[in-house]
């Protein structure tokens, strides 16, 4: 069919009609929408990337590019003066704990922190009852400041041992990709939470293993983790006494900057040290650090003649730090490696014998025997036989490069000849190993050994003595830590013996204890001083107005008048008839006892002597206004027997002039905080001398009076110097024996030989609850009894200070611990006390 086109109509064009626009004035610009301004954009800086491998911290987990490590604080253990069976048990338990971490890399870090001086000062000021300040003397506030400075003079005080346990190694492949995506999408903290969730079961297992083992390790809290990072990134610098706050244990990548730039490390090519520069307590400080590696090791006898080999440098004057990377090898892998080594040695033996017909060298024979022994050990189930490998490094700091190298030479000398200590190049890279998370710098100086050998290191062995309560009196010889001692702090009781030969520093220690306890505790201290060396304590400015020196032989007339030595009742009881009657009765009894002691033995034994003395005292009266001379006058009017007694007493009273007459300045025997009773000349006069016997009895009475009157109201202490001289009289021996047996009274007794004390109670000398004990340099023949006082085994005798050791050094036993210490009264604020004690122990 055909299509017919459609005709479209033609449209005429439209005409535009002009329009009239009204005048509306100026026309505004038409509105055009603007593009929104960009806000909240990312900073135009590069993303922060730490120079360290560390990338974050979650609790006690440290996340790094090298893997994730759980960090723990290892409990310190006592070593000094412990029985060998306890030491062996500790090493065996340590090996058993490490065996349970088989297959994981371990990172040991040993470091030091300073004395917590500010915390000690706050506690000390809270409980102390100091004497009032004396014009011109060191005030109590200045004394506390001086004590804190003295405590911080040692660059090390408290040893800290940390153990890092590998939880997960470095991530590679898909694992690394997943971590990167999690960090990109949710941030570093989200990525760390993801890792924590994946590793939670492993971490809990490791926590349980370490907490229940001999390590006694606890997860590292935030403040101690911060301390570990500070000590690692500021390696060798003095430890800061105050660290920044650590409010929580979550660190993101950007938080690592707090330790990343803490110090500047620099080392020239082939330089023997690393220079570490940083700001410590507001001052720029530089230290030079030598990193030494443990080299070849011979046979070590621990606990026999050798120290644990990671504690050898502990008593150096600088804080030597340790970093050790090790792992316990699976038993089959260790056996395979040993078989290969044994096969090589066996091939060498055949080469000598079969191929050349020569005798095998002795070194090769020893290698064969050692390989056979290790192979036999691996066939047992003992964890001590397991093998491990690792690297042990020491960081030795010095103020200058020369000092650091000299200390390094000293360390090498201490380890020789059984262990080689090596210093290599690339000190900078080796030093970085001390920072948690950093990779191993080199495999040089790898040590392969059994767990038995590793356990003999005992890195956590340190001094544990002291409880930081009381005045600072002593300094630990190993750590340099300033130690406090308060005899009344613990619940223990009993006397404290101080034993040492001539010049050991016994009197110096006794005087330091007495003065410091009076100053800080307001204690009532009575010292019996046979040599007169303690008398100058009354001149210490800070004790002014609270001390008195009383010489039994040379006292002014009336000072020892027995009528005045018994105080009247205090004012609130002035109207109490019983109190007055009791005081009068005690006064009369003392007068009768003193006068009876003055009589010759032949006269004293008479049946009428005591009744006549009692009647004479009754005639004179019981008031403090009388004196012993009046009793003699009364006896002269009591018949022939009374005249005979008066004639016998008159010359004795004249010889002991302090017993009769009136004192211009009456004093109270219980008022002075420190009473130094000089007994000089009593021992030399002989026990048969009536005057000597009477003065010794009076000294014993003064001690008992001060102890019993003040008992319960204030701490009281009795110090007896050179007990052998004081016990020469019956009254002195009775007093000392009573004090030793009576555990309620704090007593410090010095003696040249321990037998002088043990002989006082021969039946149960070992059963006496000695509160503490100090043993100074002692002759070899006297050490057995000294060890009884310390409560340690006889084979430890060689550790006691000998005649050639410095004065003022003692072995101090307190509670279960026994450590070497020395008396320390350094500091300008104690200059007056040092001068009173002759400048130092001698």
C-alpha positions in Angstrom: 0.0 0.0 0.0 1.1 3.6 -0.6 1.6 6.1 2.1 0.1 9.5 1.7 2.2 12.4 3.2 0.4 14.5 5.8 0.2 18.1 5.2 1.4 20.2 8.2 -0.1 23.7 8.5 2.3 26.6 8.1 2.6 28.8 11.2 3.1 32.5 10.9 6.0 33.9 12.8 5.3 35.5 16.2 5.8 39.3 16.6 7.3 40.5 19.8 5.5 43.4 21.4 7.9 45.8 23.2 7.3 45.8 26.9 7.8 48.7 29.2 9.9 47.9 32.3 9.3 50.1 35.3 12.3 51.8 36.9 12.9 50.0 40.2 16.2 51.6 41.0 19.6 49.8 41.2 19.4 46.1 40.6 21.2 43.7 42.9 23.6 41.2 41.6 21.9 37.9 41.0 22.5 35.2 43.9 24.9 32.4 43.0 25.4 29.5 45.5 29.0 29.2 46.7 31.0 26.1 47.2 31.2 25.1 50.9 34.5 26.0 52.7 36.6 23.0 53.6 36.9 22.5 57.4 38.3 19.7 59.6 40.9 18.6 57.1 43.8 16.5 58.2 46.9 18.4 59.1 49.2 19.0 56.2 52.1 17.2 57.9 53.5 13.8 57.6 52.0 11.1 59.8 54.2 10.6 62.9 56.2 7.4 62.8 58.4 6.6 65.8 62.0 6.0 65.3 61.6 3.1 67.8 60.1 -0.2 66.9 57.5 0.3 69.6 54.1 1.2 68.3 51.8 1.1 71.3 51.1 -0.3 74.7 48.0 -2.0 76.0 48.3 -2.7 79.7 51.5 -4.8 80.1 51.6 -5.6 76.4 54.1 -3.8 74.2 53.2 -3.8 70.5 56.1 -3.3 68.2 57.1 -3.9 64.6 59.0 -6.9 65.9 56.0 -8.4 67.6 54.0 -8.2 70.8 55.7 -8.7 74.2 54.1 -9.1 77.6 56.2 -7.4 80.3 56.4 -8.5 84.0 58.1 -7.3 87.2 60.1 -10.1 88.7 60.0 -10.4 92.5 63.3 -9.7 94.2 65.0 -12.5 96.1 67.4 -12.5 99.0 70.8 -14.2 98.4 73.3 -12.9 101.0 73.8 -15.2 103.9 71.1 -17.7 102.8 71.7 -21.4 103.3 73.0 -23.3 100.3 70.0 -25.5 100.1 67.7 -22.5 99.8 69.9 -21.1 97.1 69.9 -24.4 95.2 66.1 -24.5 95.5 65.8 -21.0 94.1 68.0 -21.8 91.1 66.1 -25.0 90.5 62.8 -23.3 90.7 64.0 -20.5 88.3 65.0 -23.1 85.8 61.7 -24.8 86.1 59.8 -21.5 85.5 61.9 -20.8 82.4 61.3 -24.3 81.1 57.6 -23.6 81.0 58.2 -20.7 78.6 59.8 -23.0 76.1 59.7 -21.9 72.5 59.2 -18.2 73.3 61.8 -15.4 73.1 62.5 -13.8 76.5 63.9 -10.4 77.2 65.5 -9.8 80.6 66.0 -6.2 81.6 67.7 -5.3 84.8 67.7 -1.6 85.8 67.8 0.6 88.9 65.6 3.3 90.4 66.6 5.9 92.9 65.6 6.1 96.6 62.0 7.2 97.1 63.3 10.0 99.3 60.2 12.3 99.0 57.8 9.5 99.9 60.0 8.5 102.9 60.2 12.1 104.1 56.4 12.4 104.0 55.9 9.3 106.0 58.7 10.1 108.4 57.3 13.6 109.1 53.8 12.1 109.7 54.8 9.7 112.4 57.9 11.4 113.9 57.8 13.3 117.2 60.8 15.6 116.7 62.3 17.7 119.4 61.6 21.5 119.1 63.9 23.5 116.9 66.9 25.1 118.6 67.9 28.6 117.4 71.1 28.4 115.5 70.8 24.6 114.9 69.5 22.7 111.9 65.7 22.9 112.0 63.5 19.8 111.5 62.4 21.0 108.0 66.0 21.5 107.0 66.9 18.1 108.5 64.3 16.4 106.3 65.5 18.2 103.2 69.1 17.2 104.0 68.1 13.6 104.5 66.4 13.5 101.1 69.5 14.9 99.4 71.6 12.4 101.2 69.3 9.6 100.0 69.6 10.7 96.4 73.4 11.0 96.3 73.6 7.3 95.3 72.9 6.9 91.6 71.2 3.6 92.3 69.2 2.3 95.2 66.6 -0.3 94.3 67.3 -3.0 91.8 64.4 -3.8 89.4 64.2 -6.9 87.2 61.8 -7.0 84.3 61.0 -10.0 82.0 59.5 -9.6 78.6 57.8 -12.7 77.2 57.1 -13.0 73.5 53.4 -13.4 72.9 53.5 -13.1 69.1 56.3 -12.6 66.7 56.5 -10.2 63.8 53.5 -10.4 61.4 54.1 -11.1 57.7 51.9 -11.7 54.7 48.2 -11.7 55.2 48.5 -11.1 58.9 50.5 -7.9 58.4 47.9 -6.9 55.8 45.0 -7.4 58.2 46.8 -5.4 60.9 47.4 -2.6 58.4 43.7 -2.5 57.4 42.5 -2.5 61.0 44.9 0.4 61.8 43.7 2.3 58.7 40.0 1.8 59.3 39.8 2.0 63.1 43.1 3.6 64.2 46.0 2.3 66.1 44.1 1.6 69.3 41.5 -0.4 67.4 44.3 -2.5 65.8 45.9 -3.1 69.2 42.5 -4.1 70.7 42.2 -6.6 67.8 45.6 -8.0 68.7 44.8 -8.1 72.4 41.6 -10.1 71.6 43.5 -12.6 69.5 46.2 -13.1 72.1 44.1 -12.9 75.2 44.2 -16.7 76.0 48.0 -16.9 75.5 48.5 -13.8 77.7 46.4 -15.2 80.5 48.3 -18.5 80.4 51.6 -16.7 80.6 50.3 -14.5 83.5 49.4 -17.7 85.4 52.7 -19.4 84.8 54.8 -16.5 85.9 52.7 -15.7 88.9 52.8 -19.2 90.3 56.5 -19.8 89.6 59.6 -18.9 91.5 59.8 -15.8 89.5 56.8 -14.4 91.4 56.3 -12.1 88.3 53.3 -9.7 88.1 52.1 -7.9 85.0 53.8 -4.5 84.8 51.6 -1.6 85.8 51.6 1.7 84.0 54.0 3.6 86.3 56.6 0.8 86.2 56.2 0.4 82.4 56.9 4.1 82.1 60.0 3.7 84.3 61.2 0.8 82.1 60.9 2.9 79.0 62.5 5.9 80.5 65.5 3.9 81.8 65.8 2.2 78.4 65.5 5.3 76.2 67.7 7.3 78.5 70.2 4.6 79.0 73.0 5.5 81.4 71.6 8.8 82.4 70.9 9.3 86.1 67.5 8.0 87.1 65.0 10.8 87.7 63.6 10.9 91.2 60.2 12.1 89.9 58.7 10.7 86.7 55.7 12.1 84.8 52.3 10.8 85.7 51.2 7.5 84.2 47.4 7.8 84.4 46.6 4.7 82.4 48.4 1.9 80.5 47.0 2.6 77.0 49.5 4.1 74.6 48.8 4.9 70.9 51.5 5.4 68.3 51.7 9.1 68.9 52.2 8.6 72.6 55.5 6.9 71.9 56.9 10.3 71.2 57.1 10.8 75.0 60.1 8.4 75.1 61.2 8.5 71.5 62.9 11.8 71.9 63.8 11.5 75.5 67.5 11.5 74.9 69.9 12.0 72.0 72.2 9.1 71.3 75.4 9.6 69.3 78.4 7.6 68.4 81.3 8.3 66.1 82.5 5.5 63.8 84.5 2.9 65.8 83.9 4.9 69.0 84.3 2.7 72.1 81.2 4.2 73.8 77.8 5.7 73.0 77.2 9.3 74.2 73.7 9.7 75.7 72.5 13.3 76.3 69.3 14.3 78.0 67.7 16.6 80.5 67.7 15.3 84.1 65.9 17.4 86.8 66.3 20.5 84.7 69.9 20.1 83.7 71.6 18.9 80.5 73.5 15.7 81.3 75.7 13.5 79.2 76.8 10.0 80.0 79.1 7.6 78.0 77.9 4.0 77.9 80.0 1.0 77.1 77.9 -2.0 76.0 79.7 -5.3 76.9 78.7 -8.8 75.9 79.1 -12.0 77.8 81.7 -14.1 76.0 83.0 -17.6 76.6 82.0 -19.1 80.0 83.9 -21.7 82.0 82.7 -23.7 84.9 81.0 -21.6 87.6 80.5 -22.8 91.2 77.2 -21.2 92.4 76.4 -21.1 95.2 79.8 -22.3 96.3 82.6 -19.9 95.7 81.0 -17.7 93.0 78.3 -15.1 93.0 75.3 -15.4 90.6 76.9 -14.1 87.5 74.3 -11.5 86.7 74.9 -9.9 90.2 78.7 -9.5 90.0 78.6 -5.8 89.0 75.8 -4.9 91.4 78.1 -3.3 94.0 79.9 -1.0 91.5 79.3 2.7 92.2 77.3 3.1 89.0 74.1 1.4 87.9 75.1 -1.3 85.5 72.1 -2.4 83.4 71.4 -5.7 81.7 69.6 -6.7 78.5 69.4 -10.4 77.7 67.6 -12.1 74.8 67.2 -15.8 75.2 64.9 -18.7 74.3 64.6 -22.2 75.7 65.0 -24.7 72.8 62.7 -27.7 72.3 64.3 -30.8 73.6 64.4 -32.5 70.1 66.0 -29.5 68.5 68.6 -29.2 71.1 69.4 -32.9 70.9 69.7 -32.7 67.1 72.1 -29.8 67.3 74.2 -31.6 70.0 74.3 -34.7 67.9 75.7 -32.7 64.9 78.3 -31.1 67.2 79.2 -34.4 68.6 79.5 -35.9 65.2 81.9 -33.2 64.2 84.1 -33.8 67.2 84.0 -37.5 66.6 85.1 -37.0 63.0 88.0 -34.9 64.2 89.0 -37.6 66.7 89.0 -40.3 63.9 91.0 -37.9 61.7 93.7 -37.7 64.4 93.7 -41.4 65.4 92.9 -43.3 62.2 94.3 -41.0 59.5 97.4 -39.7 61.2 97.9 -42.1 64.1 98.3 -39.2 66.5 97.0 -38.7 70.0 93.8 -36.7 70.4 94.4 -33.3 71.9 93.1 -32.9 75.5 90.8 -30.0 74.4 89.1 -32.3 71.9 88.7 -35.0 74.6 87.1 -32.5 76.9 84.7 -31.5 74.1 83.7 -35.2 73.6 83.1 -35.7 77.3 81.0 -32.5 77.5 78.9 -33.5 74.5 78.3 -37.0 76.1 77.3 -35.4 79.4 74.8 -33.0 77.8 73.4 -35.8 75.6 72.8 -37.8 78.7 71.1 -34.9 80.4 68.7 -34.4 77.6 67.5 -38.0 78.0 66.3 -37.1 81.5 63.1 -35.1 82.3 64.8 -32.5 84.5 64.2 -29.0 83.3 67.8 -28.2 84.3 69.0 -30.2 81.3 67.1 -28.2 78.7 69.3 -26.1 76.4 68.9 -22.5 75.5 70.6 -19.9 73.5 70.8 -16.1 73.9 72.8 -12.9 74.2 73.7 -11.2 77.4 74.7 -7.5 77.3 75.7 -5.0 80.0 75.5 -1.2 79.8 78.2 0.4 81.9 77.8 4.2 82.2 80.5 6.8 83.0 80.6 10.5 83.3 83.4 10.5 80.7 84.5 8.1 78.0 87.6 7.3 80.1 85.6 6.6 83.2 83.3 4.3 81.3 86.2 2.4 79.9 87.9 2.1 83.3 84.7 0.7 84.8 84.5 -1.7 81.9 88.0 -2.9 82.7 86.9 -3.4 86.3 84.0 -5.5 85.2 86.3 -7.6 83.1 88.6 -8.1 86.1 85.7 -9.2 88.3 84.6 -11.9 85.9 88.0 -13.2 85.0 89.1 -15.9 84.6 85.9 -17.8 84.4 83.9 -15.6 82.1 85.1 -13.4 79.3 83.5 -10.0 78.9 83.8 -8.5 75.4 83.4 -5.1 73.9 82.8 -4.9 70.2 82.2 -2.2 67.6 78.7 -0.9 66.6 78.0 0.2 70.1 75.0 2.3 69.0 73.2 -0.7 67.6 74.0 -2.8 70.6 72.7 -0.1 72.9 69.4 -0.1 71.1 68.8 -3.7 72.2 68.1 -2.4 75.7 64.9 -0.7 74.4 61.8 -2.9 74.5 60.7 -4.0 71.1 64.0 -3.2 69.3 65.5 -6.0 67.2 68.7 -7.9 67.9 71.7 -6.0 66.6 74.0 -8.9 65.8 74.2 -12.6 66.5 77.8 -12.2 67.7 78.6 -13.6 71.1 75.7 -16.0 71.1 75.8 -18.2 74.1 74.5 -21.8 74.1 74.1 -23.3 77.5 71.9 -25.4 79.7 69.1 -24.0 81.8 71.2 -25.1 84.8 73.8 -22.6 83.7 71.3 -19.9 83.0 69.7 -20.4 86.5 73.0 -19.6 88.2 72.7 -16.0 86.9 69.8 -15.3 89.4 69.3 -11.8 88.1 66.6 -11.0 90.8 69.0 -11.5 93.7 69.4 -8.3 95.6 69.4 -6.8 99.2 65.9 -6.7 100.7 66.7 -5.6 104.3 65.0 -2.6 105.8 61.5 -1.3 105.7 62.0 2.5 105.1 60.5 3.3 108.5 62.5 5.3 110.9 65.6 7.6 110.7 68.2 6.9 108.0 71.2 5.4 109.7 72.8 2.8 107.4 73.6 2.3 103.7 73.5 -1.1 101.9 76.9 -2.0 100.6 75.7 -3.7 97.4 73.0 -1.3 96.2 74.1 1.9 97.9 70.5 2.3 99.2 70.1 4.4 102.4 68.4 2.3 105.0 66.1 3.3 107.9 65.9 1.6 111.2 63.2 2.1 113.9 63.6 -0.4 116.8 60.0 -0.1 117.8 58.4 -0.4 114.4 57.9 -4.1 114.1 56.3 -6.4 116.6 59.6 -8.2 117.4 61.2 -7.9 120.8 64.5 -8.6 122.4 68.0 -6.9 122.6 70.1 -5.8 119.7 73.7 -7.0 119.9 76.5 -5.0 118.1 79.6 -7.2 118.0 83.0 -6.3 116.6 86.7 -6.1 117.5 88.5 -2.9 118.5 87.9 -0.2 115.9 85.0 -1.9 114.3 82.8 1.2 114.8 80.5 -0.2 117.5 80.4 3.0 119.6 79.9 5.1 116.5 76.9 3.1 115.6 75.4 3.2 119.1 75.9 7.0 119.3 74.3 7.5 115.8 71.3 5.3 116.7 70.8 7.1 120.1 71.0 10.7 118.7 68.8 10.0 115.7 66.1 8.3 117.7 66.1 11.2 120.2 65.9 13.8 117.5 63.2 12.2 115.3 61.3 10.0 117.7 61.5 12.0 120.9 62.7 8.8 122.5 64.1 8.5 126.1 67.5 7.0 125.7 69.9 6.0 128.4 73.5 5.2 127.5 76.0 3.5 129.8 79.4 4.8 128.6 82.5 3.1 130.1 85.0 4.8 127.7 83.6 8.3 127.8 83.4 8.4 124.0 79.6 9.1 124.0 79.7 12.0 126.4 80.0 14.6 123.6 76.5 13.7 122.3 75.1 16.2 124.9 76.8 18.9 122.8 74.9 18.2 119.6 73.2 21.5 118.8 69.9 19.9 117.6 69.5 18.1 121.0 70.1 21.2 123.1 68.2 21.4 126.3 67.2 17.7 126.3 70.4 15.9 127.2 72.6 15.4 130.3 75.9 13.8 130.9 76.4 12.2 134.3 79.8 10.9 135.4 79.5 8.5 138.3 83.1 9.1 139.4 83.4 12.8 138.8 79.9 14.2 139.4 79.5 17.3 141.6 78.4 16.8 145.2 74.7 16.0 145.6 74.1 15.1 141.9 73.6 11.4 142.8 72.0 12.0 146.2 69.6 9.1 146.5 67.0 11.3 148.2 66.6 13.5 145.1 66.7 10.8 142.4 63.1 9.7 143.1 60.6 12.3 141.8 57.6 13.5 143.7 54.2 12.7 142.3 53.1 15.1 139.5 50.8 18.0 140.3 47.4 16.2 139.4 48.3 13.6 142.0 49.7 16.0 144.6 46.7 15.4 146.8 46.7 11.7 146.4 48.0 10.2 149.7 48.8 6.9 148.1 51.1 8.5 145.4 53.1 10.4 148.0 53.3 7.3 150.2 54.6 5.2 147.3 57.2 7.8 146.3 58.4 8.1 149.9 58.7 4.3 150.2 60.7 4.0 147.0 63.0 6.9 148.1 63.6 5.3 151.5 64.3 1.9 149.9 66.8 3.4 147.5 68.7 5.3 150.3 68.9 2.1 152.4 70.1 0.1 149.4 72.8 2.6 148.5 74.1 3.1 152.0 74.2 -0.7 152.6 76.2 -1.2 149.4 78.8 1.4 150.6 79.6 -0.7 153.7 82.5 -3.2 153.6 81.3 -6.8 153.1 82.2 -7.8 156.6 80.1 -5.0 158.1 77.2 -5.3 155.6 76.5 -8.9 156.6 75.6 -7.9 160.2 72.0 -8.7 161.3 71.4 -5.2 162.7 72.7 -3.2 159.7 69.5 -2.9 157.6 67.2 -2.3 160.6 69.5 0.5 161.8 69.7 2.1 158.4 65.9 2.0 158.1 65.5 3.6 161.5 68.0 6.3 160.6 66.2 7.1 157.3 62.9 7.3 159.2 64.4 9.8 161.7 65.7 12.0 158.8 62.6 11.9 156.8 61.6 10.9 153.2 61.5 14.3 151.5 63.8 15.2 148.6 65.3 18.0 150.8 67.5 15.6 152.7 70.8 13.9 151.8 72.8 10.8 152.7 75.1 12.8 155.1 72.1 13.4 157.4 71.5 9.6 157.7 75.2 9.2 158.8 74.6 11.9 161.4 71.5 10.2 162.6 73.4 6.9 163.0 75.8 8.6 165.3 73.0 9.1 167.9 71.8 5.5 167.7 74.1 3.7 170.1 77.4 1.9 169.6 76.2 -0.1 166.7 75.0 3.0 164.9 78.3 4.8 165.6 80.1 1.8 164.1 78.0 2.0 161.0 78.5 5.8 160.8 82.3 5.4 161.1 82.2 2.8 158.2 80.0 5.0 156.0 81.8 8.3 156.4 85.0 7.5 154.3 82.9 5.8 151.6 80.6 8.8 151.3 83.7 11.1 151.1 85.1 8.9 148.3 81.7 9.1 146.4 81.1 12.8 146.9 78.2 12.8 144.4 76.1 10.8 146.9 75.9 13.4 149.6 75.5 17.1 149.8 73.1 19.4 148.1 73.0 19.9 144.3 72.8 23.6 143.2 70.6 22.6 140.3 68.4 19.6 141.2 67.5 17.4 138.3 65.0 14.7 137.5 66.4 11.3 136.5 63.5 10.8 134.1 63.2 14.3 132.5 66.1 14.3 130.0 65.5 12.7 126.6 69.2 11.6 126.4 71.1 10.6 129.6 74.7 9.6 129.1 75.9 7.8 132.2 79.7 7.7 132.2 80.9 4.6 134.1 84.6 5.3 133.4 86.9 3.8 136.0 84.3 1.3 137.5 85.8 -1.8 135.8 89.3 -0.8 136.7 88.5 -0.3 140.4 87.4 -3.9 140.8 84.1 -5.5 141.9 85.2 -5.7 145.5 85.5 -2.0 146.0 82.3 -0.8 147.9 82.2 2.6 146.1 82.5 0.9 142.7 79.8 -1.6 143.6 77.5 1.2 144.9 77.9 3.4 141.8 77.2 0.4 139.5 74.1 -0.4 141.5 73.0 3.3 141.2 73.6 3.2 137.5 71.5 0.1 137.2 68.8 1.8 139.2 68.8 4.9 137.0 68.3 2.6 133.9 65.4 0.8 135.5 63.9 4.0 136.7 63.9 5.6 133.3 62.6 2.5 131.6 59.7 1.8 133.9 58.6 5.4 134.5 58.5 6.2 130.8 57.2 2.8 129.7 54.0 3.2 127.6 54.2 7.0 127.4 57.2 7.3 125.1 59.7 5.0 123.4 62.6 4.1 125.6 65.9 2.6 124.7 68.9 1.5 126.7 72.4 1.4 125.2 75.3 -0.3 126.9 78.7 0.2 125.3 81.4 -2.4 125.8 79.2 -4.7 127.9 82.2 -6.8 129.2 83.5 -3.8 131.2 80.1 -3.0 132.7 79.3 -6.6 133.7 82.5 -6.8 135.8 80.4 -5.7 138.8 77.5 -7.9 140.1 75.0 -5.1 139.8 76.0 -4.5 136.2 75.8 -8.2 135.3 72.4 -8.5 136.9 71.1 -5.4 135.0 72.4 -6.6 131.6 71.2 -10.2 132.2 67.8 -8.8 133.0 67.6 -6.6 130.0 68.8 -9.4 127.7 66.2 -11.8 129.1 63.4 -9.2 129.2 62.2 -8.7 125.6 60.0 -5.8 126.4 62.8 -3.2 126.7 64.6 -2.1 123.6 68.3 -2.6 124.4 71.4 -2.1 122.2 74.4 -3.8 123.6 77.9 -3.6 122.1 80.6 -6.2 122.8 84.0 -7.1 121.4 83.1 -10.8 121.2 79.7 -12.5 120.8 80.6 -14.8 123.6 80.4 -11.8 126.0 76.7 -11.8 125.4 76.1 -15.5 125.0 77.8 -16.1 128.3 75.2 -14.1 130.1 72.6 -16.7 129.4 74.7 -19.9 128.8 71.7 -22.3 129.0 69.5 -20.7 126.4 71.7 -18.3 124.5 70.4 -19.5 121.2 66.8 -19.2 122.3 67.0 -15.5 123.1 64.8 -13.6 120.6 67.5 -11.2 119.4 65.6 -8.3 117.8 68.3 -7.4 115.3 72.0 -8.0 115.2 75.1 -6.2 113.9 78.4 -8.0 113.4 81.4 -5.9 112.4 85.0 -6.9 111.6 85.8 -9.9 113.8 88.8 -12.1 114.4 88.6 -15.5 112.8 88.5 -17.2 116.1 85.5 -15.3 117.2 83.3 -15.8 114.2 81.5 -18.9 115.2 79.6 -17.2 118.0 79.0 -14.1 115.8 77.3 -16.4 113.2 75.1 -17.7 116.0 73.9 -14.1 116.6 73.2 -13.6 112.9 71.5 -17.0 112.6 73.4 -18.1 109.6 75.3 -21.2 108.7 79.0 -21.6 109.8 80.3 -21.8 106.2 79.3 -18.2 105.7 82.1 -17.1 108.1 84.3 -15.9 105.2 81.7 -13.3 104.3 82.0 -11.5 107.6 84.1 -8.3 107.8 87.7 -9.1 108.7 90.3 -7.1 110.6 91.4 -5.4 107.4 87.9 -4.2 106.5 86.9 -0.5 107.0 85.4 0.5 110.3 81.7 1.1 110.3 80.9 -1.9 108.1 78.6 -4.6 109.6 76.5 -7.5 108.6 73.0 -6.6 109.7 70.4 -9.2 110.4 66.8 -7.9 110.6 64.0 -10.4 110.4 64.7 -13.1 107.8 67.3 -11.0 106.0 71.0 -10.5 106.6 73.0 -8.0 104.4 76.3 -6.1 104.6 75.8 -2.4 105.5 77.8 0.5 106.7 77.0 3.3 109.1 76.2 6.5 107.1 76.0 10.0 108.6 77.1 12.0 105.6 75.6 15.4 104.7 76.2 18.9 106.1 73.1 18.8 108.2 74.7 16.0 110.4 78.0 17.8 110.9 77.3 18.4 114.6 76.5 14.7 115.2 79.6 13.6 113.3 81.8 16.0 115.3 80.3 14.7 118.6 81.2 11.1 117.6 84.8 11.9 116.6 84.2 12.5 112.9 83.6 8.9 111.9 83.8 5.2 113.0 87.3 4.2 114.1 
